[in-house]
Amino acid sequence: MKLLPRVAAAAAVAVIGVGSAGTAYAAPAGPASELVGDSCPALFALGIQGTGESSPDTPATLDTGMLSQVFMPMMVKTTNSAGDTLAGRAYVPYPAGFGGAVPGANVPYSQSVEEGLQNLIDTAAEVAQACPNTVFTGAGYSQGAHVMSMFAKHVGAGEGPIPANKLVGVALFGDPTRAPGSPLFPGAAGQTSPKPAPGTTGAQVEKISAPAQATPEGGGIGPTADTAVAYGSLTGRVASICEPGDLSCDAPANAPIMRAVTNIAGQSELSSGDPIQSLTSISEALALTTIKTAVPVINEDIQGTTLANLSIDPKKSLSERVAIASDPRTEMPTAQEAISAVLKVGTIGFNAVKTVAKEVLTPANIAQLATVGLANPAAGVALFATKLVGAIPKLMPPATTSRLTRQAFDVVKDNISDNADLVSTTALTKYWNTVRAHGSYGSTPVTASGQSAAQFVAEWFAALAKDVAAGTDSSSVTSTPRVTSPTTTAPRTSSSTTPASSGATSARPTSTSPVAAG
């Protein structure tokens, strides 16, 4: 049994802080005017870096981290000899923290993802307002892929700061929200190449060589509530690239307890400088998970009102319930649900007391206890204990004991089978070097021409920019004056209200989930 938490904890640690070192810390990103300059590009790429690769005050145009291997070549491919460019880019700053488990912001993963999503929404809205004719692409790596996936789902559902036809391509590397066995383009079965940007011929995109990797069978290590099976209107324009063996996106399907450990770690502040704070944070996460697990188990899985007719009928395995409860977005039980659980346990307990009372507090026993107790109180207590011990077996008749034993065995068996991949030699061998897999997106060849995943996305985004420019007259696009307004000159903060963009409704995101991904 010690193997399970050890493997799960290793999984959580293995996929954090694998990004490039040397992230600089300088002045925070300014408003849209500082991102697009005096003229608007045909295409603007938004990037969200991995854990430890960003911070709230990292410059938005500083080319570091894994995504620099996408954006730097993209900029080269879209800039002519005169220095005119079809594309712009920004690495949206955010905490990129994991509760102190990696250098950088000492904030829980769940909070980091939430702030990253809001900053991404704000930045997209600002650029869209300044450059209404510009279209967007998005890229995210690891924790940043979690953020970008959530953003794409908002946009694809018509709830983002820009309309879906303005987000022409999204690339996710090592995405914790990846659905188990998801193809390269989630929700678009059989699609092997990127779709053209809406309103273009796609002539340049057609030339792109798509990745030819085998589809990993696992899924993202994030909470099931965040799993992205498809992206609404964006389905087919979102690519989820996952290196086999990368636990952030290819975690074993049969390991819900790993997800639970990861979620709890993602809610915690793991500060090495303040162990008491760390323990308190972990305890709070565990306590909330316990409450959110226990109430539905009592109300839904336990049947009967006495120990004699008690039975266990699990609607979900205990591992699944814990994994769901560990997601901080899983709501606490309502007061009525909690009261119902307490009353149910109380009723079972009361009926058990009645059964004992019927056996112990008979007129004959009372007379015997009174006679012995008056003469020798100590002997009276001993006699009462003897009567009580003799009555307890009647709470659980042999037939009931056998039934409950069998049901309890089934519960344990189901939890072992649910987590079979944690004790599977084949499964564990696959992840022996997950750190290497998680950091390979800029180096491992994935296309027939030998390109890495990062190089493929750089080519894809550059092709989108060229197609968009060709459809609108590239000379006018790259020199379109930026629209100035008070909203584009105000500093952006993570708590700001999202400005509305042309043709779309802007909405603040709901709180997001923690996960142990880099």
Buried (B, 14 or more C-beta within 10 A) or exposed (E): EEEBEEBBBBBBBBBBBBBBEEBEBEEBBBBBBBBBEEBBBBBBBBBBBBBBBBBBEBBBBBBBBBBBBBBBBBBEBBBEEEEBBBBBBBBBBBBBBBBBBBBBBBBBBBBBBBBBBBBBBBBBBBBBBBBBBBBBBBBBBBBBBBBBBBBBBBBBBEBBBBBBBBBBBBBBBBBBBBBBEBBBBBBBEEBEBBBBBBEBEBEBBEEBBBBEBEEBEBBBBBBBEBBBEBBBBBBBBBBBBBBBBBBBBBBBBBBBBBBBBBBBBBBBBBBEEBEEBBEEBBEBBBEBBEBBBBBBBBBBBBEBEBBBEBEBEBEBBBBBBBBBBBBBBBEEBEEEBBEBBEEBEEEBEEBBEEBBEEBBEEEEBEEBBEEBBEEEEEEBEEBBEEBEEEBEEEBBEEEBEEBBEEBEEEBEEBBBEBBEBBBBEEBBEBBEEBBBBBBBBBEBBBBEEEBBBBBBBBBBBBBBBBBBBBBBEBEEBBEBEBBEEEBBBEEBEBEBEBBBBEEBEBBEBEEBBBBBBB
